[in-house]
Each structure stands twice: as structure tokens, then as C-alpha cells.
Amino acid sequence: MEKRAPSGLEQVLVEDGPAGLPALFDAAAEVLIARTGAEMPGLLAALDRARADGFWVAGYISYEAGYALEPKLAALEPSGGGPRAVFGVFPAPKPAGPLVDRAASEAAGVALALVEPMVSRAEYDAAMARVMGYIGAGDCYQINLTFPMRTTLLQGSALGLYGALRARQAVGRGAFVDLGVGPVLVSRSPELFIAVTSEGRIEARPMKGTAPRDADPVVDAELAEELRASEKGQAENLMIVDLLRNDISRVAKVGSVKVPKLFAVETYATVHQMVSTVVGDLVQPPSMAGVMEALFPCGSITGAPKIRAMEIIHEVEPFARGAYCGAIGWMAPDGAARFNVAIRTLSVTGRDIVLNVGGGVVQDSTASGEWEEALWKARYVQGLVSRG
């Protein structure tokens, strides 16, 4: 694990901060980096020591860190994908209003190049065929198949890009992360990975099941209702609910794991999403090591069962996911925490941008349907594409 002295420019803005309000973490005391999976246990332990000393921690964990946190998968950890985790150690967070205002002021004039998939349709269809073969053979019930897309920031800054996207779509779990290591992250995630209270109450809100929006209000309402009644959507969602119930039960008190909300439909700027809620009471006081080692990565972006799904993802996806499908968030000295699932999250390196899309593949999925659904999920950036 690497410890880096702060530059004074580190910033983590989370829209789901303490009390559910936007918060800014800056003036870092130090920056902690795990560049390989083998360094993850040391990083998590260091974060918990910092919290014991009264500090807050905020940053991100990449999807590939999940291989290291599961001993059965450690040998599959790929070499790419950037740092496995980067966190700042901070004093108490402050209101995010000034940085949000700056992001809004820098949003004017932000422009992106055409957004293009980094895999061909033929390559995607081949991956889908292999996934469907595994599902048909009974290896998995569901596999989350994703692919990256790329574009270029033609005009503007990464913070301005965050401001422009924030103005176009309100979500509950958005974030902007610039810790001076790896890419700058611009996240418009609507999905909660975990929320934890200082008393040890834990909540997850998996999203699975998607339908596009429509400009006609009547058609739009029909699409939302079709999703609510969709057997495919419910099947996808229920598989992940069961997976998360199992994961949370590993660290929760017997009998405390409940599902108070199942198959709710939430509406965002470009899609409708099916969302459920899983809760439980932790056996031990909340900690980064205890929670992440048991639950990361979120089952909604792996599939079920999780270990076999991650093995298949490693086999069929040619690119590392990086921060996408990881988690962005914070934990307080008293153990309160919130982390998103880093979907709809852009990795900005200089002017180059990578964003990823995907979805849950089940037995009755089709390659054409999944490809189109994935492209729907990139619509949140299309309004910024330069037409010049």
C-alpha cells in the first residue's frame, strides 16, 4: 500500500453525504492507494485506523479489487484497470455548495466527441453466446455483461462535465472524485451499494430491470408500468435481492435481514429502474474491512451466484472495468457510511473519457435486446455530444 502526502487539491464530492446532503471532503491529511489486490487488506486496515484516530475516509474501490477480496478469485485478478482503491483521509466534511456552484459555472460550453463502443457488435454477440451457454448449462442464473465506450472531452473541464451532467439528471448517489491518482471520476449513479448507521443498521438498494423513457407522458407511464409487471425484470431483480440477502447475512445478526421493499420502479431522466431494498443489523461495529470484505462488489453488477459470475465476466469481458462497477463513498469515525454502486460513472484521464454500460443477462435475454438496453444507458451523456 502506498501513502502519499496530499497536494492540497484533493476533492471528493458526494451527493449522498451525512444526513443525505451533498458533502465535500478536502484538505486531506494523506492519500492511501492500493495498486494491486494484494494491497487491499492493508489499505482497508489503514482506513479503519485512521477512523479510530477521528478522521473521515472518502474515495473509491475499483471492481477488480473484488477479485482480491474473495480468496477463490484472487488468481484471476487482471493486470489492468488502474488502482484498486484510492482514498483520502480527511477532517470532517463540509457543505458542497461552493464546489457545486463552481461545477455549474464551468458546465457552460462542455462538449464531448461522439461516444463509441470499444467492442464491435460481433464481439458483443460472441460474448453473449458464451454467457447464454453458461446460463443454459446451469453455471449461473444471471451474469452482468458490460462493455466500455469512449469519447473525448472536446471543451471544458472534468468538473464542468460533472456540473453539466448534474444539471441534466438528478440522482441520489452522484459523485466527483479527484484524488490526484488515477482517473478523475464523474459519477451519476442512482444506485446505493450500502448505507450504514453508527449503530450498525445496514441497507442496500439493488437496481435490476430497466426500461427506456419516452417523451410522450402516456407512453412513458406505460413503459414504467410494463417494467413494474415484467416477469423478466422481476426475475433479474429477485436474483440479486437473494444474493444480497445472503451477503448481508454473513455479517448481520440472525433474523435481522429483511426485504421491506421489492420491485419498486424509480424514474430518472433517461430510464426507469426496478429497485428493491434489503436491510439488516451488523453483528460487529461497522468497519471498512468488515463491510467490504463481506459484500464487495455489489451483486447487482456481477450476477448470481457471485463467484461463478465473476469468473465468467473475467473470461468474456476483454477490458478491465476499473472504477466502473466499483463503489464511491465515505465512512465516518463512528462507522456511519454510504457508498454507491459506480454505474453511470465516467473515468476522465486528461481529455480521454471511458464510460461503461451493460446489464443483467438471464435465460430469456437476447443479444439484440441487451445491446440496445446497454446503449439506452449511455443516453445520459448524449446531450453533451458536439454536433459540429
C-alpha positions as CSV (number, residue, x, y, z in Angstrom):
1,M,0.0,0.0,0.0
2,E,1.2,3.5,-0.9
3,K,0.9,6.5,1.3
4,R,1.1,9.8,-0.5
5,A,1.4,13.3,1.0
6,P,-1.5,15.4,-0.1
7,S,-1.1,18.2,-2.7
8,G,-3.9,20.3,-1.3
9,L,-6.0,19.8,-4.4
10,E,-7.7,16.5,-3.5
11,Q,-11.5,16.7,-3.6
12,V,-14.3,14.1,-3.1
13,L,-17.8,15.5,-3.6
14,V,-20.6,13.1,-2.7
15,E,-24.2,13.9,-3.2
16,D,-25.2,11.3,-0.6
17,G,-23.2,12.7,2.4
18,P,-24.0,12.7,6.1
19,A,-27.8,13.3,6.6
20,G,-28.3,12.6,2.9
21,L,-27.0,16.1,1.9
22,P,-24.1,16.8,-0.6
23,A,-20.8,17.0,1.2
24,L,-17.2,17.9,0.2
25,F,-14.1,16.2,1.6
26,D,-11.0,18.2,1.0
27,A,-7.8,19.3,2.9
28,A,-6.7,15.6,3.0
29,A,-4.2,14.5,5.7
30,E,-2.9,11.8,3.4
31,V,-3.9,9.8,0.4
32,L,-3.8,6.0,0.5
33,I,-3.5,3.9,-2.6
34,A,-3.8,0.1,-3.3
35,R,-2.3,-0.5,-6.7
36,T,-2.8,-4.3,-6.6
37,G,-5.3,-6.6,-5.0
38,A,-2.7,-7.9,-2.6
39,E,-2.6,-4.4,-1.0
40,M,-6.3,-4.2,-0.4
41,P,-6.3,-5.7,3.2
42,G,-3.6,-3.3,4.2
43,L,-5.5,-0.4,2.8
44,L,-8.8,-1.3,4.5
45,A,-7.0,-1.8,7.8
46,A,-5.2,1.6,7.4
47,L,-8.6,3.3,6.7
48,D,-10.0,1.8,9.9
49,R,-7.0,3.0,11.9
50,A,-7.5,6.5,10.5
51,R,-11.1,6.4,11.6
52,A,-10.1,5.3,15.0
53,D,-8.0,8.4,15.2
54,G,-11.0,10.6,14.4
55,F,-10.7,11.0,10.7
56,W,-13.2,10.5,7.9
57,V,-12.3,8.5,4.8
58,A,-13.6,9.0,1.3
59,G,-12.7,7.7,-2.1
60,Y,-13.3,4.7,-4.4
61,I,-12.8,1.0,-4.8
62,S,-12.4,-0.5,-8.3
63,Y,-14.3,-3.5,-9.5
64,E,-11.1,-5.5,-9.8
65,A,-10.5,-5.2,-6.1
66,G,-13.3,-7.7,-5.7
67,Y,-11.1,-10.5,-7.0
68,A,-8.6,-9.9,-4.2
69,L,-11.3,-9.7,-1.5
70,E,-12.5,-13.3,-2.4
71,P,-9.7,-15.9,-1.9
72,K,-11.3,-18.2,-4.6
73,L,-10.9,-15.4,-7.2
74,A,-7.5,-13.9,-6.3
75,A,-5.6,-15.8,-9.0
76,L,-7.9,-14.2,-11.7
77,E,-7.1,-10.6,-10.8
78,P,-6.3,-8.9,-14.2
79,S,-3.3,-6.6,-14.6
80,G,-5.3,-3.6,-15.9
81,G,-7.9,-1.3,-14.6
82,G,-5.8,1.3,-12.7
83,P,-5.5,1.5,-8.9
84,R,-7.6,-1.0,-7.0
85,A,-8.6,1.7,-4.5
86,V,-7.8,5.3,-3.7
87,F,-8.9,7.1,-0.5
88,G,-8.2,10.3,1.2
89,V,-8.1,10.7,4.9
90,F,-9.9,13.8,5.8
91,P,-11.1,16.0,8.7
92,A,-14.9,16.5,8.9
93,P,-16.7,17.1,5.6
94,K,-18.1,20.5,4.7
95,P,-21.1,21.6,2.7
96,A,-20.5,21.0,-1.0
97,G,-22.4,24.1,-2.2
98,P,-19.4,26.2,-3.3
99,L,-17.9,23.3,-5.4
100,V,-21.3,22.5,-6.8
101,D,-21.7,26.2,-7.8
102,R,-18.2,26.1,-9.4
103,A,-19.1,23.0,-11.3
104,A,-22.3,24.7,-12.6
105,S,-20.3,27.7,-13.7
106,E,-17.9,25.5,-15.6
107,A,-20.6,23.5,-17.2
108,A,-21.3,26.0,-20.0
109,G,-19.6,25.0,-23.2
110,V,-18.7,21.5,-22.1
111,A,-18.7,19.3,-25.3
112,L,-17.9,15.7,-26.0
113,A,-16.9,13.8,-29.1
114,L,-19.1,11.0,-30.5
115,V,-19.4,8.2,-27.9
116,E,-18.3,4.9,-29.4
117,P,-18.4,1.4,-28.1
118,M,-14.9,-0.2,-27.6
119,V,-16.2,-3.6,-28.7
120,S,-17.9,-4.4,-32.1
121,R,-21.4,-5.8,-32.2
122,A,-19.9,-9.1,-33.5
123,E,-17.6,-9.2,-30.4
124,Y,-20.5,-8.5,-28.1
125,D,-22.7,-11.1,-29.7
126,A,-19.9,-13.7,-29.3
127,A,-19.6,-12.8,-25.6
128,M,-23.4,-13.1,-25.2
129,A,-23.4,-16.5,-26.8
130,R,-20.8,-17.7,-24.3
131,V,-22.8,-16.2,-21.4
132,M,-26.0,-17.8,-22.6
133,G,-24.2,-21.1,-22.9
134,Y,-23.1,-20.9,-19.3
135,I,-26.6,-20.0,-18.2
136,G,-28.1,-22.8,-20.2
137,A,-25.6,-25.2,-18.6
138,G,-26.7,-24.1,-15.1
139,D,-23.4,-22.4,-14.2
140,C,-25.3,-19.1,-13.4
141,Y,-28.8,-17.7,-13.2
142,Q,-27.7,-14.2,-14.2
143,I,-24.5,-12.6,-15.5
144,N,-23.9,-8.9,-15.7
145,L,-22.3,-8.3,-19.1
146,T,-20.7,-4.9,-19.7
147,F,-18.5,-3.2,-22.3
148,P,-16.7,0.2,-22.3
149,M,-17.4,3.2,-24.5
150,R,-15.0,6.0,-25.2
151,T,-15.2,9.7,-26.0
152,T,-13.1,12.8,-25.7
153,L,-13.7,16.0,-23.7
154,L,-13.5,18.5,-26.6
155,Q,-14.2,21.5,-24.4
156,G,-14.4,22.2,-20.7
157,S,-13.1,20.5,-17.6
158,A,-13.8,17.3,-15.7
159,L,-15.6,19.4,-13.0
160,G,-17.6,21.2,-15.7
161,L,-18.6,17.8,-17.1
162,Y,-19.8,16.8,-13.7
163,G,-21.8,20.1,-13.5
164,A,-23.3,19.6,-16.9
165,L,-24.4,16.1,-16.2
166,R,-25.7,17.0,-12.8
167,A,-27.9,19.7,-14.4
168,R,-29.4,17.2,-16.8
169,Q,-30.2,14.4,-14.4
170,A,-30.9,14.4,-10.7
171,V,-29.7,11.2,-9.0
172,G,-29.2,10.4,-5.3
173,R,-25.7,8.9,-5.4
174,G,-23.7,11.2,-7.7
175,A,-20.1,12.0,-7.0
176,F,-17.0,13.8,-8.2
177,V,-13.6,12.3,-7.2
178,D,-10.2,13.9,-7.9
179,L,-7.6,12.5,-5.6
180,G,-4.6,13.1,-7.9
181,V,-4.1,9.4,-8.6
182,G,-5.6,7.5,-11.5
183,P,-8.6,9.0,-13.4
184,V,-10.9,11.7,-12.2
185,L,-14.3,10.2,-11.6
186,V,-17.6,11.8,-12.6
187,S,-20.5,9.6,-11.3
188,R,-24.2,10.0,-12.0
189,S,-25.1,6.8,-10.2
190,P,-28.6,6.3,-8.8
191,E,-27.8,3.1,-7.1
192,L,-26.9,2.7,-3.4
193,F,-24.4,-0.1,-2.6
194,I,-24.6,0.2,1.2
195,A,-25.7,2.7,3.8
196,V,-24.6,2.0,7.3
197,T,-25.6,3.8,10.6
198,S,-23.2,4.2,13.5
199,E,-25.5,1.7,15.4
200,G,-24.8,-0.9,12.7
201,R,-28.0,-0.8,10.6
202,I,-27.1,-1.7,7.0
203,E,-29.2,-1.1,3.9
204,A,-28.7,-2.0,0.3
205,R,-30.9,-1.0,-2.7
206,P,-30.1,-3.1,-5.7
207,M,-31.2,-1.9,-9.1
208,K,-32.0,-4.6,-11.7
209,G,-34.5,-4.2,-14.5
210,T,-34.5,-1.3,-16.9
211,A,-36.9,0.4,-19.4
212,P,-36.3,3.5,-21.6
213,R,-38.1,6.8,-21.1
214,D,-40.4,8.3,-23.7
215,A,-41.2,11.9,-24.5
216,D,-44.9,11.2,-24.6
217,P,-46.1,11.1,-21.0
218,V,-48.8,8.5,-21.7
219,V,-46.3,6.1,-23.4
220,D,-43.7,6.9,-20.7
221,A,-46.2,5.8,-18.0
222,E,-47.0,2.7,-19.9
223,L,-43.3,1.8,-20.1
224,A,-42.9,2.2,-16.4
225,E,-45.9,0.0,-15.7
226,E,-44.7,-2.6,-18.1
227,L,-41.4,-2.7,-16.2
228,R,-43.2,-3.0,-12.9
229,A,-45.1,-6.0,-14.2
230,S,-42.3,-7.5,-16.2
231,E,-41.5,-11.1,-15.4
232,K,-38.0,-10.7,-16.8
233,G,-37.4,-7.6,-14.8
234,Q,-38.7,-9.1,-11.6
235,A,-36.7,-12.3,-12.1
236,E,-33.5,-10.3,-12.6
237,N,-34.2,-8.2,-9.6
238,L,-35.2,-11.1,-7.3
239,M,-32.0,-13.0,-8.1
240,I,-29.9,-10.1,-6.9
241,V,-32.1,-9.4,-3.9
242,D,-31.5,-13.0,-2.8
243,L,-27.7,-12.7,-3.4
244,L,-27.6,-9.5,-1.3
245,R,-29.6,-11.1,1.5
246,N,-27.1,-13.9,1.5
247,D,-24.1,-11.5,1.5
248,I,-25.6,-9.3,4.3
249,S,-26.5,-12.3,6.4
250,R,-22.7,-13.1,6.6
251,V,-22.2,-10.0,8.7
252,A,-25.7,-9.5,10.2
253,K,-27.5,-10.7,13.3
254,V,-29.6,-13.8,12.8
255,G,-33.1,-12.9,11.8
256,S,-32.4,-9.3,11.1
257,V,-32.1,-9.4,7.3
258,K,-35.4,-8.2,5.7
259,V,-36.7,-7.0,2.4
260,P,-39.0,-4.1,3.2
261,K,-39.4,-3.0,-0.5
262,L,-39.5,-5.3,-3.5
263,F,-39.8,-4.4,-7.2
264,A,-40.4,-0.6,-6.8
265,V,-39.9,1.4,-10.0
266,E,-37.9,4.7,-9.9
267,T,-37.8,7.1,-12.8
268,Y,-34.7,9.0,-14.0
269,A,-34.0,11.3,-16.9
270,T,-33.4,8.6,-19.5
271,V,-34.6,5.3,-17.9
272,H,-37.0,3.7,-15.5
273,Q,-35.3,1.3,-13.0
274,M,-36.6,-1.5,-10.8
275,V,-35.3,-1.2,-7.2
276,S,-35.6,-3.3,-4.1
277,T,-34.4,-2.7,-0.5
278,V,-32.5,-5.1,1.8
279,V,-31.7,-4.3,5.4
280,G,-30.0,-5.9,8.4
281,D,-28.2,-5.3,11.7
282,L,-24.5,-5.9,11.8
283,V,-23.0,-8.2,14.4
284,Q,-19.8,-6.2,14.8
285,P,-19.3,-2.4,14.8
286,P,-19.2,-1.2,11.3
287,S,-15.7,-1.0,9.7
288,M,-14.3,-0.7,6.2
289,A,-12.6,-4.1,6.4
290,G,-15.7,-5.9,7.8
291,V,-18.2,-4.5,5.4
292,M,-16.1,-4.5,2.2
293,E,-14.6,-7.9,2.6
294,A,-18.1,-9.4,3.1
295,L,-20.1,-7.5,0.5
296,F,-17.9,-6.0,-2.3
297,P,-18.5,-6.0,-5.2
298,C,-22.3,-5.5,-5.2
299,G,-24.1,-8.5,-6.6
300,S,-26.2,-6.3,-9.0
301,I,-23.1,-5.8,-11.2
302,T,-21.8,-9.4,-11.0
303,G,-24.7,-11.7,-11.3
304,A,-25.7,-14.8,-9.3
305,P,-24.1,-16.8,-7.9
306,K,-21.5,-14.1,-7.4
307,I,-18.2,-16.1,-7.6
308,R,-19.1,-18.1,-10.7
309,A,-20.5,-14.9,-12.3
310,M,-17.2,-13.1,-11.7
311,E,-15.3,-16.0,-13.2
312,I,-17.3,-15.8,-16.3
313,I,-17.1,-12.0,-16.5
314,H,-13.3,-12.4,-16.3
315,E,-13.4,-14.8,-19.2
316,V,-15.8,-12.9,-21.6
317,E,-15.0,-9.2,-21.0
318,P,-11.8,-8.1,-22.7
319,F,-11.4,-4.9,-20.8
320,A,-10.9,-4.3,-17.1
321,R,-13.8,-2.3,-15.6
322,G,-11.7,-0.1,-13.3
323,A,-13.8,2.2,-11.1
324,Y,-16.9,1.3,-13.1
325,C,-19.0,-1.2,-11.1
326,G,-16.9,-0.5,-8.0
327,A,-18.0,1.8,-5.2
328,I,-17.6,5.5,-4.4
329,G,-18.3,6.8,-0.9
330,W,-17.2,7.6,2.6
331,M,-17.1,6.3,6.2
332,A,-17.2,8.4,9.4
333,P,-15.2,7.8,12.6
334,D,-18.3,6.4,14.2
335,G,-18.9,3.8,11.4
336,A,-21.7,5.6,9.5
337,A,-21.1,5.2,5.8
338,R,-22.6,5.5,2.4
339,F,-21.2,4.0,-0.9
340,N,-22.8,4.0,-4.3
341,V,-22.5,1.3,-7.0
342,A,-20.3,3.1,-9.5
343,I,-22.6,2.7,-12.5
344,R,-23.1,5.6,-15.0
345,T,-19.6,6.6,-14.0
346,L,-17.1,8.2,-16.3
347,S,-13.3,7.9,-15.9
348,V,-11.6,11.0,-17.1
349,T,-7.8,10.9,-17.9
350,G,-6.7,14.2,-19.4
351,R,-9.2,14.7,-22.3
352,D,-9.9,11.0,-22.7
353,I,-13.1,9.5,-21.2
354,V,-14.2,6.0,-20.7
355,L,-17.7,5.1,-19.7
356,N,-19.2,1.7,-19.5
357,V,-22.6,0.2,-20.0
358,G,-24.2,-3.2,-19.5
359,G,-27.0,-5.2,-17.9
360,G,-28.1,-8.4,-16.4
361,V,-28.3,-11.4,-18.8
362,V,-30.8,-14.1,-17.9
363,Q,-32.2,-17.2,-19.7
364,D,-34.6,-15.3,-21.9
365,S,-32.3,-12.5,-22.8
366,T,-31.4,-11.8,-26.4
367,A,-28.2,-10.2,-27.8
368,S,-30.1,-7.5,-29.7
369,G,-32.2,-6.6,-26.6
370,E,-29.2,-6.5,-24.3
371,W,-27.2,-4.4,-26.7
372,E,-30.0,-1.9,-27.2
373,E,-30.6,-1.7,-23.4
374,A,-26.9,-1.0,-22.8
375,L,-26.9,1.8,-25.4
376,W,-30.0,3.3,-23.7
377,K,-27.9,3.6,-20.6
378,A,-25.4,5.8,-22.4
379,R,-28.1,8.4,-23.2
380,Y,-27.3,10.4,-20.1
381,V,-24.2,11.8,-21.9
382,Q,-25.6,12.2,-25.4
383,G,-26.9,15.7,-24.9
384,L,-23.3,16.9,-24.5
385,V,-22.0,15.4,-27.8
386,S,-20.8,18.1,-30.1
387,R,-22.8,18.3,-33.4
388,G,-20.1,20.5,-35.0
